[in-house]
Each structure stands twice: as C-alpha cells, then as structure tokens.
Amino acid sequence: MSKLSIMSELWEFLKVRKKWWLFPIVFFLLLIGAMLFLAEGSAVAPFIYTLF
C-alpha cells in the first residue's frame, strides 16, 4: 500500500463519515512529525525536544 492510498482512504473516511473534528488532530500530528523529522540533525533539535 502506498502512502498516497492511505491518505486518500483517510480523506474518504473523513468525508463519508462526517468526522471533520478528526482533521485538526491529524493535521497537527503530521505537522509535529514533520518538525521532528526536519530538525533531527540540526542545532534546533534540543529546543524542539524541550517542547515535549
């Protein structure tokens, strides 16, 4: 299964089941994951890890 198909299935689930309140949760989880991934090897990493 590709990542694109997983995202499309998630979108279809949210659209069909009217679970719009899940969208902000998923968005912020993806945002935090991207921040941690991008700051993994940089000098900013110690400051991001103190947020959690």
C-alpha distance matrix in Angstrom:
0.0 3.8 6.7 8.3 6.6 7.2 10.6 11.4 10.9 13.1 15.5 15.9 16.6 19.2 20.7 21.1 22.3 24.4 23.3 24.4 25.8 22.4 21.7 24.3 23.0 19.4 21.1 23.4 20.9 18.9 22.3 23.6 20.6 21.0 24.7 24.4 22.1 24.5 27.6 26.6 29.1 31.6 34.9 33.6 31.4 34.4 35.1 31.6 31.4 34.7 33.3 31.3
3.8 0.0 3.8 5.3 5.4 6.6 8.9 10.1 10.9 12.7 14.5 15.6 16.8 18.8 20.2 21.2 22.6 24.2 23.1 23.6 25.1 21.7 20.4 22.8 21.9 18.1 19.1 21.6 19.4 16.8 20.0 21.5 18.5 18.5 22.2 22.2 19.7 21.7 25.1 24.3 26.7 29.0 32.4 31.1 29.2 32.4 33.0 29.5 29.7 33.1 31.6 29.9
6.7 3.8 0.0 3.8 5.5 5.1 6.3 8.7 9.9 10.7 12.4 14.3 15.4 16.7 18.4 20.0 21.1 22.3 20.7 20.9 22.1 18.7 17.3 19.3 18.5 14.7 15.5 17.8 15.8 13.1 16.2 17.9 15.1 15.0 18.8 19.0 16.8 18.8 22.1 21.7 24.3 26.3 29.6 28.0 26.2 29.4 29.7 26.1 26.5 29.8 28.1 26.6
8.3 5.3 3.8 0.0 3.8 5.4 5.2 6.2 8.6 9.9 10.5 12.3 14.2 15.4 16.4 18.2 19.9 20.8 19.9 19.8 21.6 18.6 16.6 19.0 18.9 15.1 15.5 18.5 17.1 14.2 17.0 19.4 17.1 16.5 20.3 21.2 19.0 20.5 24.0 24.1 26.6 28.3 31.5 29.7 28.4 31.6 31.6 28.0 28.8 31.9 29.9 28.8
6.6 5.4 5.5 3.8 0.0 3.8 5.4 5.0 6.0 8.5 9.7 10.4 12.1 14.2 15.1 16.1 17.9 19.5 18.8 19.4 21.3 18.3 17.0 19.9 19.6 16.0 17.1 20.1 18.6 16.3 19.5 21.6 19.3 19.3 23.1 23.7 21.8 23.7 27.0 26.9 29.6 31.4 34.6 32.7 31.1 34.2 34.2 30.5 31.0 34.1 32.0 30.5
7.2 6.6 5.1 5.4 3.8 0.0 3.8 5.5 5.1 6.2 8.6 9.9 10.5 12.4 14.2 15.3 16.3 17.8 16.5 17.3 18.8 15.5 14.6 17.4 16.5 12.9 14.6 17.4 15.5 13.7 17.2 18.9 16.7 17.3 21.0 21.4 19.9 22.1 25.1 24.9 27.9 29.8 32.8 30.7 28.9 31.7 31.7 28.0 28.2 31.2 29.0 27.3
10.6 8.9 6.3 5.2 5.4 3.8 0.0 3.8 5.4 5.0 6.2 8.6 9.8 10.6 12.2 14.2 15.3 16.1 14.8 14.9 16.5 13.5 11.8 14.6 14.4 10.7 11.7 14.9 13.7 11.6 14.8 17.1 15.4 15.6 19.2 20.2 18.9 20.7 23.8 24.2 27.2 28.6 31.4 29.2 27.7 30.6 30.2 26.5 27.1 29.9 27.5 26.2
11.4 10.1 8.7 6.2 5.0 5.5 3.8 0.0 3.8 5.4 5.0 6.1 8.6 9.9 10.4 12.1 14.0 15.0 14.7 14.9 17.3 14.8 13.1 16.4 16.7 13.4 14.3 17.8 17.0 15.0 18.0 20.6 19.1 19.1 22.7 23.9 22.6 24.1 27.3 27.8 30.8 32.1 35.0 32.7 31.4 34.3 33.7 30.0 30.8 33.5 31.0 29.7
10.9 10.9 9.9 8.6 6.0 5.1 5.4 3.8 0.0 3.8 5.4 5.1 6.1 8.6 9.8 10.4 11.9 13.7 13.2 14.4 16.6 13.9 13.3 16.8 16.5 13.4 15.3 18.5 17.3 16.1 19.4 21.5 20.0 20.7 24.1 25.0 23.9 25.9 28.9 29.1 32.2 33.8 36.5 34.2 32.6 35.2 34.8 31.0 31.4 34.0 31.5 29.8
13.1 12.7 10.7 9.9 8.5 6.2 5.0 5.4 3.8 0.0 3.8 5.5 5.1 6.2 8.6 10.0 10.5 11.7 10.4 11.3 13.1 10.2 9.7 13.1 12.7 9.8 11.9 15.1 14.0 13.2 16.5 18.5 17.4 18.4 21.6 22.5 22.0 24.0 26.7 27.1 30.5 31.8 34.3 31.7 30.1 32.6 31.9 28.1 28.5 30.9 28.2 26.6
15.5 14.5 12.4 10.5 9.7 8.6 6.2 5.0 5.4 3.8 0.0 3.8 5.4 5.2 6.1 8.6 10.0 10.4 9.9 9.9 12.5 10.5 9.0 12.6 13.3 10.7 11.9 15.5 15.3 14.2 16.9 19.5 18.9 19.3 22.4 23.9 23.4 24.9 27.8 28.6 31.8 32.8 35.3 32.5 31.3 33.9 32.9 29.2 30.1 32.3 29.4 28.2
15.9 15.6 14.3 12.3 10.4 9.9 8.6 6.1 5.1 5.5 3.8 0.0 3.8 5.5 5.0 5.9 8.2 9.6 10.2 11.2 14.2 12.5 11.9 15.7 16.3 14.0 15.5 19.0 18.7 17.8 20.6 23.1 22.3 22.9 26.1 27.4 26.8 28.5 31.4 32.0 35.3 36.4 38.9 36.2 34.9 37.5 36.5 32.8 33.5 35.7 32.8 31.4
16.6 16.8 15.4 14.2 12.1 10.5 9.8 8.6 6.1 5.1 5.4 3.8 0.0 3.8 5.4 5.3 5.8 7.9 7.7 9.8 12.2 10.3 10.8 14.6 14.6 12.7 15.0 18.1 17.6 17.4 20.4 22.4 21.8 23.0 26.0 27.0 26.7 28.8 31.3 31.8 35.3 36.5 38.8 36.0 34.4 36.7 35.8 32.0 32.4 34.4 31.5 29.8
19.2 18.8 16.7 15.4 14.2 12.4 10.6 9.9 8.6 6.2 5.2 5.5 3.8 0.0 3.8 5.8 5.5 5.6 4.9 6.1 8.9 7.5 7.7 11.5 12.1 10.8 12.7 15.8 15.9 16.0 18.5 20.7 20.7 21.8 24.4 25.8 26.0 27.7 30.1 31.0 34.5 35.3 37.4 34.4 33.1 35.2 34.0 30.3 30.9 32.7 29.5 28.1
20.7 20.2 18.4 16.4 15.1 14.2 12.2 10.4 9.8 8.6 6.1 5.0 5.4 3.8 0.0 3.8 5.8 5.3 7.0 7.5 11.1 10.7 10.2 13.9 15.2 14.0 15.2 18.5 19.1 18.8 21.0 23.6 23.6 24.3 27.0 28.7 28.6 30.1 32.7 33.8 37.1 37.8 40.0 37.0 35.9 38.2 36.8 33.1 34.0 35.8 32.6 31.4
21.1 21.2 20.0 18.2 16.1 15.3 14.2 12.1 10.4 10.0 8.6 5.9 5.3 5.8 3.8 0.0 3.8 5.6 8.0 9.9 13.1 12.8 13.2 16.9 17.7 16.6 18.3 21.5 21.7 21.6 24.1 26.4 26.3 27.2 30.0 31.4 31.3 33.1 35.6 36.5 39.9 40.8 43.0 40.0 38.7 40.9 39.7 36.0 36.6 38.4 35.2 33.8
22.3 22.6 21.1 19.9 17.9 16.3 15.3 14.0 11.9 10.5 10.0 8.2 5.8 5.5 5.8 3.8 0.0 3.8 5.5 8.5 10.9 10.8 12.2 15.6 16.0 15.5 17.7 20.5 20.5 21.1 23.7 25.5 25.6 27.0 29.6 30.7 31.0 33.0 35.2 36.0 39.5 40.5 42.5 39.4 37.9 39.8 38.6 34.9 35.3 36.8 33.6 32.0
24.4 24.2 22.3 20.8 19.5 17.8 16.1 15.0 13.7 11.7 10.4 9.6 7.9 5.6 5.3 5.6 3.8 0.0 3.8 5.6 8.4 9.4 10.4 13.5 14.6 14.6 16.3 19.0 19.7 20.4 22.4 24.5 25.1 26.3 28.6 30.1 30.6 32.3 34.4 35.6 39.1 39.7 41.4 38.2 37.0 38.9 37.3 33.7 34.3 35.6 32.2 31.0
23.3 23.1 20.7 19.9 18.8 16.5 14.8 14.7 13.2 10.4 9.9 10.2 7.7 4.9 7.0 8.0 5.5 3.8 0.0 3.8 5.5 5.8 7.7 10.6 11.1 11.5 13.5 15.8 16.4 17.5 19.6 21.3 22.0 23.5 25.6 26.9 27.7 29.5 31.4 32.5 36.1 36.7 38.4 35.1 33.8 35.5 34.0 30.4 30.8 32.1 28.7 27.3
24.4 23.6 20.9 19.8 19.4 17.3 14.9 14.9 14.4 11.3 9.9 11.2 9.8 6.1 7.5 9.9 8.5 5.6 3.8 0.0 3.8 5.3 5.5 8.1 9.8 10.4 11.5 13.9 15.3 16.1 17.6 19.7 20.8 22.0 23.8 25.6 26.5 27.9 29.8 31.2 34.7 35.0 36.5 33.2 32.2 34.0 32.1 28.6 29.6 30.7 27.2 26.2
25.8 25.1 22.1 21.6 21.3 18.8 16.5 17.3 16.6 13.1 12.5 14.2 12.2 8.9 11.1 13.1 10.9 8.4 5.5 3.8 0.0 3.8 5.5 6.5 7.6 9.5 10.8 12.2 13.6 15.4 16.6 18.1 19.6 21.2 22.6 24.1 25.5 27.0 28.5 29.9 33.5 33.7 35.0 31.5 30.4 31.8 29.9 26.5 27.2 28.0 24.4 23.4
22.4 21.7 18.7 18.6 18.3 15.5 13.5 14.8 13.9 10.2 10.5 12.5 10.3 7.5 10.7 12.8 10.8 9.4 5.8 5.3 3.8 0.0 3.8 5.7 5.3 6.3 8.6 10.3 10.8 12.4 14.3 15.7 16.7 18.5 20.2 21.5 22.6 24.4 26.1 27.1 30.8 31.3 32.8 29.5 28.1 29.7 28.2 24.6 25.1 26.3 23.0 21.6
21.7 20.4 17.3 16.6 17.0 14.6 11.8 13.1 13.3 9.7 9.0 11.9 10.8 7.7 10.2 13.2 12.2 10.4 7.7 5.5 5.5 3.8 0.0 3.8 5.5 5.2 6.0 8.7 10.0 10.6 12.2 14.3 15.3 16.4 18.3 20.1 21.0 22.4 24.3 25.7 29.2 29.5 31.1 27.9 26.8 28.7 27.1 23.5 24.5 25.9 22.5 21.6
24.3 22.8 19.3 19.0 19.9 17.4 14.6 16.4 16.8 13.1 12.6 15.7 14.6 11.5 13.9 16.9 15.6 13.5 10.6 8.1 6.5 5.7 3.8 0.0 3.8 5.5 5.0 6.1 8.5 9.8 10.3 12.2 14.1 15.2 16.3 18.3 19.7 20.9 22.3 24.1 27.5 27.5 28.7 25.3 24.4 26.1 24.1 20.7 21.9 22.9 19.4 18.8
23.0 21.9 18.5 18.9 19.6 16.5 14.4 16.7 16.5 12.7 13.3 16.3 14.6 12.1 15.2 17.7 16.0 14.6 11.1 9.8 7.6 5.3 5.5 3.8 0.0 3.8 5.4 5.4 6.2 8.7 9.9 10.7 12.3 14.3 15.4 16.7 18.3 20.0 21.2 22.5 26.1 26.4 27.7 24.4 23.0 24.5 22.9 19.3 19.9 21.0 17.7 16.5
19.4 18.1 14.7 15.1 16.0 12.9 10.7 13.4 13.4 9.8 10.7 14.0 12.7 10.8 14.0 16.6 15.5 14.6 11.5 10.4 9.5 6.3 5.2 5.5 3.8 0.0 3.8 5.6 5.1 6.2 8.6 10.0 10.5 12.2 14.3 15.5 16.4 18.2 20.0 21.0 24.6 25.3 27.1 23.9 22.5 24.4 23.2 19.5 20.1 21.9 18.9 17.6
21.1 19.1 15.5 15.5 17.1 14.6 11.7 14.3 15.3 11.9 11.9 15.5 15.0 12.7 15.2 18.3 17.7 16.3 13.5 11.5 10.8 8.6 6.0 5.0 5.4 3.8 0.0 3.8 5.5 5.2 6.1 8.7 9.9 10.6 12.3 14.4 15.3 16.4 18.3 19.9 23.3 23.5 25.2 22.0 21.1 23.2 21.7 18.1 19.4 21.1 18.0 17.4
23.4 21.6 17.8 18.5 20.1 17.4 14.9 17.8 18.5 15.1 15.5 19.0 18.1 15.8 18.5 21.5 20.5 19.0 15.8 13.9 12.2 10.3 8.7 6.1 5.4 5.6 3.8 0.0 3.8 5.4 4.9 6.1 8.4 9.7 10.4 12.2 14.0 15.2 16.3 18.0 21.5 21.5 22.8 19.4 18.4 20.2 18.4 14.8 16.1 17.5 14.3 13.8
20.9 19.4 15.8 17.1 18.6 15.5 13.7 17.0 17.3 14.0 15.3 18.7 17.6 15.9 19.1 21.7 20.5 19.7 16.4 15.3 13.6 10.8 10.0 8.5 6.2 5.1 5.5 3.8 0.0 3.8 5.4 5.2 6.1 8.6 9.9 10.7 12.2 14.2 15.4 16.4 20.1 20.7 22.3 19.2 17.5 19.3 18.3 14.5 15.0 17.0 14.2 12.9
18.9 16.8 13.1 14.2 16.3 13.7 11.6 15.0 16.1 13.2 14.2 17.8 17.4 16.0 18.8 21.6 21.1 20.4 17.5 16.1 15.4 12.4 10.6 9.8 8.7 6.2 5.2 5.4 3.8 0.0 3.8 5.5 5.0 6.1 8.6 9.9 10.4 12.1 14.1 15.2 18.7 19.4 21.5 18.6 17.2 19.7 18.8 15.1 16.1 18.6 16.0 15.2
22.3 20.0 16.2 17.0 19.5 17.2 14.8 18.0 19.4 16.5 16.9 20.6 20.4 18.5 21.0 24.1 23.7 22.4 19.6 17.6 16.6 14.3 12.2 10.3 9.9 8.6 6.1 4.9 5.4 3.8 0.0 3.8 5.4 5.1 6.2 8.7 9.9 10.6 12.2 14.1 17.4 17.4 19.1 16.0 15.2 17.6 16.3 12.7 14.4 16.6 13.9 13.9
23.6 21.5 17.9 19.4 21.6 18.9 17.1 20.6 21.5 18.5 19.5 23.1 22.4 20.7 23.6 26.4 25.5 24.5 21.3 19.7 18.1 15.7 14.3 12.2 10.7 10.0 8.7 6.1 5.2 5.5 3.8 0.0 3.8 5.4 5.1 6.2 8.6 10.0 10.6 12.1 15.6 15.7 17.1 14.0 12.5 14.6 13.5 9.7 10.9 13.1 10.7 10.3
20.6 18.5 15.1 17.1 19.3 16.7 15.4 19.1 20.0 17.4 18.9 22.3 21.8 20.7 23.6 26.3 25.6 25.1 22.0 20.8 19.6 16.7 15.3 14.1 12.3 10.5 9.9 8.4 6.1 5.0 5.4 3.8 0.0 3.8 5.4 5.2 6.1 8.6 10.0 10.5 14.2 15.2 17.3 14.7 12.7 15.3 15.0 11.3 11.8 14.9 13.1 12.1
21.0 18.5 15.0 16.5 19.3 17.3 15.6 19.1 20.7 18.4 19.3 22.9 23.0 21.8 24.3 27.2 27.0 26.3 23.5 22.0 21.2 18.5 16.4 15.2 14.3 12.2 10.6 9.7 8.6 6.1 5.1 5.4 3.8 0.0 3.8 5.5 5.0 6.0 8.4 9.8 13.0 13.6 16.0 13.6 12.4 15.6 15.1 11.7 13.2 16.2 14.6 14.5
24.7 22.2 18.8 20.3 23.1 21.0 19.2 22.7 24.1 21.6 22.4 26.1 26.0 24.4 27.0 30.0 29.6 28.6 25.6 23.8 22.6 20.2 18.3 16.3 15.4 14.3 12.3 10.4 9.9 8.6 6.2 5.1 5.4 3.8 0.0 3.8 5.5 5.3 6.0 8.4 11.4 11.2 13.0 10.1 9.3 12.3 11.5 8.2 10.3 13.1 11.6 12.2
24.4 22.2 19.0 21.2 23.7 21.4 20.2 23.9 25.0 22.5 23.9 27.4 27.0 25.8 28.7 31.4 30.7 30.1 26.9 25.6 24.1 21.5 20.1 18.3 16.7 15.5 14.4 12.2 10.7 9.9 8.7 6.2 5.2 5.5 3.8 0.0 3.8 5.6 5.3 5.9 9.5 10.2 12.2 9.8 7.6 10.5 10.7 7.4 8.2 11.7 11.0 10.7
22.1 19.7 16.8 19.0 21.8 19.9 18.9 22.6 23.9 22.0 23.4 26.8 26.7 26.0 28.6 31.3 31.0 30.6 27.7 26.5 25.5 22.6 21.0 19.7 18.3 16.4 15.3 14.0 12.2 10.4 9.9 8.6 6.1 5.0 5.5 3.8 0.0 3.8 5.6 5.3 8.5 10.1 13.0 11.5 9.6 13.0 13.7 10.8 11.6 15.2 14.8 14.4
24.5 21.7 18.8 20.5 23.7 22.1 20.7 24.1 25.9 24.0 24.9 28.5 28.8 27.7 30.1 33.1 33.0 32.3 29.5 27.9 27.0 24.4 22.4 20.9 20.0 18.2 16.4 15.2 14.2 12.1 10.6 10.0 8.6 6.0 5.3 5.6 3.8 0.0 3.8 5.6 7.6 8.0 11.0 9.6 8.9 12.7 13.0 10.7 12.5 15.7 15.4 15.9
27.6 25.1 22.1 24.0 27.0 25.1 23.8 27.3 28.9 26.7 27.8 31.4 31.3 30.1 32.7 35.6 35.2 34.4 31.4 29.8 28.5 26.1 24.3 22.3 21.2 20.0 18.3 16.3 15.4 14.1 12.2 10.6 10.0 8.4 6.0 5.3 5.6 3.8 0.0 3.8 5.7 5.3 7.6 6.1 5.2 9.0 9.6 7.8 9.6 12.7 13.0 13.9
26.6 24.3 21.7 24.1 26.9 24.9 24.2 27.8 29.1 27.1 28.6 32.0 31.8 31.0 33.8 36.5 36.0 35.6 32.5 31.2 29.9 27.1 25.7 24.1 22.5 21.0 19.9 18.0 16.4 15.2 14.1 12.1 10.5 9.8 8.4 5.9 5.3 5.6 3.8 0.0 3.8 5.9 8.7 8.3 5.9 9.3 11.1 9.5 9.8 13.4 14.3 14.3
29.1 26.7 24.3 26.6 29.6 27.9 27.2 30.8 32.2 30.5 31.8 35.3 35.3 34.5 37.1 39.9 39.5 39.1 36.1 34.7 33.5 30.8 29.2 27.5 26.1 24.6 23.3 21.5 20.1 18.7 17.4 15.6 14.2 13.0 11.4 9.5 8.5 7.6 5.7 3.8 0.0 3.8 7.0 8.3 6.9 10.0 12.2 11.7 12.2 15.3 16.8 17.3
31.6 29.0 26.3 28.3 31.4 29.8 28.6 32.1 33.8 31.8 32.8 36.4 36.5 35.3 37.8 40.8 40.5 39.7 36.7 35.0 33.7 31.3 29.5 27.5 26.4 25.3 23.5 21.5 20.7 19.4 17.4 15.7 15.2 13.6 11.2 10.2 10.1 8.0 5.3 5.9 3.8 0.0 3.8 5.3 5.8 8.8 10.3 10.4 11.9 14.4 15.8 17.1
34.9 32.4 29.6 31.5 34.6 32.8 31.4 35.0 36.5 34.3 35.3 38.9 38.8 37.4 40.0 43.0 42.5 41.4 38.4 36.5 35.0 32.8 31.1 28.7 27.7 27.1 25.2 22.8 22.3 21.5 19.1 17.1 17.3 16.0 13.0 12.2 13.0 11.0 7.6 8.7 7.0 3.8 0.0 3.8 5.5 7.0 8.3 9.8 11.3 13.0 14.8 16.7
33.6 31.1 28.0 29.7 32.7 30.7 29.2 32.7 34.2 31.7 32.5 36.2 36.0 34.4 37.0 40.0 39.4 38.2 35.1 33.2 31.5 29.5 27.9 25.3 24.4 23.9 22.0 19.4 19.2 18.6 16.0 14.0 14.7 13.6 10.1 9.8 11.5 9.6 6.1 8.3 8.3 5.3 3.8 0.0 3.8 5.7 5.5 6.5 8.9 10.5 11.6 13.8
31.4 29.2 26.2 28.4 31.1 28.9 27.7 31.4 32.6 30.1 31.3 34.9 34.4 33.1 35.9 38.7 37.9 37.0 33.8 32.2 30.4 28.1 26.8 24.4 23.0 22.5 21.1 18.4 17.5 17.2 15.2 12.5 12.7 12.4 9.3 7.6 9.6 8.9 5.2 5.9 6.9 5.8 5.5 3.8 0.0 3.8 5.4 5.2 6.2 8.7 10.3 11.5
34.4 32.4 29.4 31.6 34.2 31.7 30.6 34.3 35.2 32.6 33.9 37.5 36.7 35.2 38.2 40.9 39.8 38.9 35.5 34.0 31.8 29.7 28.7 26.1 24.5 24.4 23.2 20.2 19.3 19.7 17.6 14.6 15.3 15.6 12.3 10.5 13.0 12.7 9.0 9.3 10.0 8.8 7.0 5.7 3.8 0.0 3.8 5.6 5.2 6.4 9.2 10.6
35.1 33.0 29.7 31.6 34.2 31.7 30.2 33.7 34.8 31.9 32.9 36.5 35.8 34.0 36.8 39.7 38.6 37.3 34.0 32.1 29.9 28.2 27.1 24.1 22.9 23.2 21.7 18.4 18.3 18.8 16.3 13.5 15.0 15.1 11.5 10.7 13.7 13.0 9.6 11.1 12.2 10.3 8.3 5.5 5.4 3.8 0.0 3.8 5.5 5.3 7.0 9.6
31.6 29.5 26.1 28.0 30.5 28.0 26.5 30.0 31.0 28.1 29.2 32.8 32.0 30.3 33.1 36.0 34.9 33.7 30.4 28.6 26.5 24.6 23.5 20.7 19.3 19.5 18.1 14.8 14.5 15.1 12.7 9.7 11.3 11.7 8.2 7.4 10.8 10.7 7.8 9.5 11.7 10.4 9.8 6.5 5.2 5.6 3.8 0.0 3.8 5.4 5.4 7.5
31.4 29.7 26.5 28.8 31.0 28.2 27.1 30.8 31.4 28.5 30.1 33.5 32.4 30.9 34.0 36.6 35.3 34.3 30.8 29.6 27.2 25.1 24.5 21.9 19.9 20.1 19.4 16.1 15.0 16.1 14.4 10.9 11.8 13.2 10.3 8.2 11.6 12.5 9.6 9.8 12.2 11.9 11.3 8.9 6.2 5.2 5.5 3.8 0.0 3.8 5.3 5.6
34.7 33.1 29.8 31.9 34.1 31.2 29.9 33.5 34.0 30.9 32.3 35.7 34.4 32.7 35.8 38.4 36.8 35.6 32.1 30.7 28.0 26.3 25.9 22.9 21.0 21.9 21.1 17.5 17.0 18.6 16.6 13.1 14.9 16.2 13.1 11.7 15.2 15.7 12.7 13.4 15.3 14.4 13.0 10.5 8.7 6.4 5.3 5.4 3.8 0.0 3.8 5.4
33.3 31.6 28.1 29.9 32.0 29.0 27.5 31.0 31.5 28.2 29.4 32.8 31.5 29.5 32.6 35.2 33.6 32.2 28.7 27.2 24.4 23.0 22.5 19.4 17.7 18.9 18.0 14.3 14.2 16.0 13.9 10.7 13.1 14.6 11.6 11.0 14.8 15.4 13.0 14.3 16.8 15.8 14.8 11.6 10.3 9.2 7.0 5.4 5.3 3.8 0.0 3.8
31.3 29.9 26.6 28.8 30.5 27.3 26.2 29.7 29.8 26.6 28.2 31.4 29.8 28.1 31.4 33.8 32.0 31.0 27.3 26.2 23.4 21.6 21.6 18.8 16.5 17.6 17.4 13.8 12.9 15.2 13.9 10.3 12.1 14.5 12.2 10.7 14.4 15.9 13.9 14.3 17.3 17.1 16.7 13.8 11.5 10.6 9.6 7.5 5.6 5.4 3.8 0.0
